[in-house]
Amino acid sequence: MLIKTPSGEMTPISQYVSFKRVYGPQTVNRFNLFNAVTVNGASTPGFSSGDAIKAIDELAANNLPEGYSVAYSGITREEIASAGQSTVIFLISILFVYFLLAAQYESYLLPLVVILSLPVGVAGAYLTTYFTGLENNIYFQIALIMLIGLLAKNAILIVEFAIQRRQHGLSIVDAAIDGAKVRLRPILMTSFAFILGITPLVLAKGVGAVGNNSIGTGAVGGLLVGTVFGVFVIPVLFVVFQWLQEKVTGVPEVVNQEIKE
């Protein structure tokens, strides 16, 4: 190979550099400006993607030589970046619900009846998912959001009617029991109708069945437990917090109106 010198003459390039034949890859992959090797894999059945990530990190820390590390890309990278956000989102959602109920009931105590009744159904969802061998994945978390709305609706109905009974002169205990009795049938009808409607997700098979199972099982188990136990827990919570409310604001004035069922 000849090259042109400043004087315009052509001279062999071997006068200036030496060549040596070496062998290497046709392409060099890089990630974050570092040489990288791409490795694709999937978790073993029975283990979540989080378990796989944890195992890879442990193997890398114990076996990779100095100067080597592991970095994730794609969906796995997004999963790691979003880890822990679901808890913050749930807490913020519950906080907003609390303030909305506080404005509706004009009380900072009565909304706690609704908020504290939710763990019963949420615990039922977790237990159902655990005993059926499913995971706490994004599908289950979507089911939790839906479940919290349904359980809160049941609690709001009982509390609203119990407040009306209390304003008509009933004692706190009688108002709570009467509110639960009046709203028992609508709560059972809507809850069991929803459970039957979502049962196909619980029994789903084939492609995408695990996601459907996670949504359906969490929602069905949580709503079933929350409905059955909620009709007993919610009146008790109402008695406690209504009693505390009246210690602060006094007994509400009796409204002389006919009670409508």
C-alpha positions in Angstrom: 0.0 0.0 0.0 1.4 3.4 -1.0 0.7 6.8 0.6 1.4 10.3 -0.6 4.1 12.2 1.3 4.1 16.0 1.8 6.4 16.4 -1.3 3.9 14.6 -3.4 5.8 11.4 -3.9 4.2 8.0 -3.2 6.0 5.8 -0.7 5.1 2.4 0.9 3.3 2.6 4.2 5.6 -0.1 5.5 8.2 2.6 5.8 6.3 4.1 8.7 4.3 1.3 10.4 4.5 -2.4 10.8 1.6 -4.8 10.4 0.8 -7.9 12.3 -2.1 -10.3 11.6 -4.4 -10.8 14.5 -7.9 -12.4 14.9 -10.9 -11.0 16.7 -14.7 -10.8 16.6 -16.4 -9.0 13.7 -18.4 -6.9 16.1 -17.7 -5.7 19.6 -20.8 -5.2 21.8 -20.8 -2.4 24.3 -23.0 -1.4 27.1 -22.6 1.9 28.9 -19.4 2.4 26.9 -17.9 -0.8 28.3 -17.2 -4.0 26.4 -20.1 -6.4 27.1 -21.3 -9.9 26.5 -25.1 -10.3 26.2 -26.6 -13.2 28.2 -30.3 -14.0 27.9 -32.1 -16.3 30.3 -35.3 -17.1 32.1 -36.2 -18.1 35.7 -36.9 -21.8 36.5 -40.6 -22.6 37.0 -41.5 -21.9 40.6 -39.2 -18.9 40.9 -39.9 -15.3 40.1 -37.8 -12.9 38.0 -36.8 -11.2 41.3 -35.4 -14.5 42.5 -33.4 -14.9 39.3 -32.0 -11.3 39.6 -30.9 -12.0 43.2 -29.2 -15.2 42.2 -27.3 -13.6 39.3 -26.1 -10.7 41.6 -24.9 -13.2 44.2 -23.0 -15.3 41.6 -21.5 -12.2 40.0 -20.3 -10.9 43.4 -18.7 -14.2 44.3 -17.3 -15.4 41.0 -16.5 -12.5 38.6 -12.9 -11.3 38.6 -12.0 -7.7 39.4 -13.0 -5.2 36.8 -16.1 -7.3 35.7 -19.7 -6.6 36.7 -23.2 -7.4 35.7 -25.7 -4.8 34.2 -29.3 -5.4 33.2 -31.2 -4.1 30.2 -34.7 -4.2 28.8 -37.6 -5.3 31.0 -35.3 -6.5 33.8 -33.7 -3.0 34.0 -37.1 -1.4 34.2 -38.2 -3.9 36.9 -35.1 -3.1 39.0 -35.6 0.6 38.6 -39.3 0.4 39.6 -38.7 -1.9 42.6 -40.2 -0.5 45.8 -42.4 2.0 44.0 -45.6 0.0 44.5 -45.5 0.5 48.3 -45.2 4.3 47.9 -48.0 4.3 45.4 -50.3 2.4 47.7 -49.5 4.6 50.6 -50.2 7.8 48.6 -53.5 6.3 47.2 -54.7 5.5 50.7 -53.7 9.0 51.9 -55.8 10.5 49.1 -58.7 8.3 50.0 -58.4 9.3 53.6 -58.6 13.0 52.8 -61.6 12.5 50.5 -63.5 10.5 53.1 -62.5 13.1 55.8 -64.1 15.8 53.6 -67.2 13.6 53.0 -67.8 12.7 56.7 -66.5 16.0 58.0 -64.4 14.0 60.4 -60.8 12.9 60.7 -61.7 9.8 62.7 -64.5 8.1 60.8 -62.5 7.6 57.6 -60.3 5.3 59.7 -63.2 2.9 59.8 -62.9 2.4 56.0 -59.1 2.5 55.9 -58.6 -0.1 58.8 -61.2 -2.5 57.3 -59.1 -2.9 54.1 -56.3 -5.1 55.6 -58.8 -7.9 56.2 -59.5 -8.3 52.5 -55.8 -7.6 51.5 -54.7 -10.3 53.9 -57.2 -12.7 52.3 -55.8 -11.9 48.8 -52.2 -12.6 50.0 -53.2 -15.8 51.7 -55.2 -17.0 48.7 -52.3 -16.2 46.3 -49.8 -18.0 48.6 -51.8 -21.2 49.0 -52.5 -21.4 45.3 -48.7 -21.2 44.6 -48.9 -17.9 42.7 -46.6 -14.9 43.0 -46.8 -11.3 44.1 -46.3 -9.9 40.6 -47.6 -6.9 38.7 -50.8 -8.7 37.9 -51.5 -9.3 41.5 -50.8 -5.7 42.4 -53.3 -4.6 39.8 -55.8 -6.9 41.5 -55.0 -5.3 44.8 -55.9 -1.8 43.5 -59.2 -3.1 42.2 -59.8 -5.0 45.5 -59.2 -2.0 47.7 -61.8 0.0 45.7 -64.4 -2.8 46.1 -63.7 -3.3 49.8 -63.7 0.5 50.5 -67.1 0.7 48.7 -68.6 -1.9 51.1 -67.2 -0.1 54.1 -68.4 3.3 52.9 -72.0 2.0 52.5 -72.2 0.6 56.0 -70.6 3.7 57.6 -72.9 6.1 55.6 -76.0 4.3 56.8 -74.7 3.9 60.3 -74.2 7.7 60.5 -77.7 8.3 59.3 -79.1 5.9 62.0 -77.0 7.7 64.6 -78.4 11.0 63.5 -81.9 9.7 64.0 -81.3 8.9 67.6 -80.1 5.3 67.7 -77.3 4.4 70.0 -73.9 3.9 68.5 -74.1 0.1 68.7 -77.6 0.0 67.4 -76.7 2.4 64.5 -73.7 0.2 63.5 -75.7 -3.0 63.6 -78.7 -1.5 61.8 -76.4 -0.1 59.1 -74.8 -3.5 58.6 -78.2 -5.2 58.4 -79.6 -2.7 55.8 -76.6 -2.9 53.5 -75.9 -6.6 53.9 -78.0 -7.8 51.0 -76.6 -5.2 48.5 -73.1 -5.9 49.6 -73.4 -9.7 49.2 -75.2 -9.3 45.9 -72.6 -7.1 44.3 -69.6 -8.9 45.9 -70.7 -12.4 44.8 -71.7 -11.2 41.4 -68.2 -9.8 40.9 -66.7 -13.1 42.3 -68.7 -15.2 39.8 -67.8 -12.8 37.0 -64.1 -13.0 37.6 -64.0 -16.8 38.2 -63.0 -17.5 34.6 -59.8 -15.7 35.2 -59.1 -18.0 38.2 -59.7 -21.1 36.0 -57.9 -19.8 32.9 -55.6 -22.1 31.0 -53.2 -21.7 28.1 -51.2 -18.7 26.9 -51.2 -15.9 29.5 -53.0 -18.0 32.0 -50.6 -17.2 34.9 -51.3 -13.4 34.6 -55.1 -14.1 34.5 -54.8 -16.5 37.5 -52.9 -13.9 39.5 -55.5 -11.2 38.9 -58.5 -13.5 39.4 -57.2 -15.4 42.4 -56.1 -12.3 44.3 -59.3 -10.4 43.6 -61.6 -13.4 44.3 -59.9 -14.5 47.5 -59.5 -10.9 48.9 -63.1 -9.9 48.1 -64.5 -13.2 49.6 -62.6 -12.8 52.8 -63.1 -9.1 53.0 -66.9 -9.4 52.5 -67.5 -12.2 54.9 -65.4 -10.8 57.7 -65.9 -7.1 56.8 -69.6 -7.1 57.7 -68.5 -7.9 61.3 -65.3 -5.8 61.4 -66.7 -2.6 60.0 -69.5 -2.2 62.6 -67.0 -2.8 65.4 -64.7 -0.2 63.9 -67.6 2.3 63.5 -68.5 1.9 67.2 -65.0 2.6 68.3 -64.3 5.6 66.1 -67.8 7.1 66.4 -67.4 7.0 70.2 -64.1 8.8 69.9 -65.6 11.3 67.5 -68.4 12.1 69.9 -65.9 12.5 72.7 -64.5 15.4 70.7 -67.5 17.0 69.0 -70.3 15.8 71.3 -73.5 13.8 70.5 -75.0 14.7 67.1 -78.3 16.4 67.1 -81.3 14.1 66.4 -82.9 14.6 63.0 -86.6 14.0 63.1 -87.0 12.3 59.7 -88.4 8.9 58.7 -85.7 6.3 58.3 -85.8 4.9 54.8 -84.6 1.3 54.2 
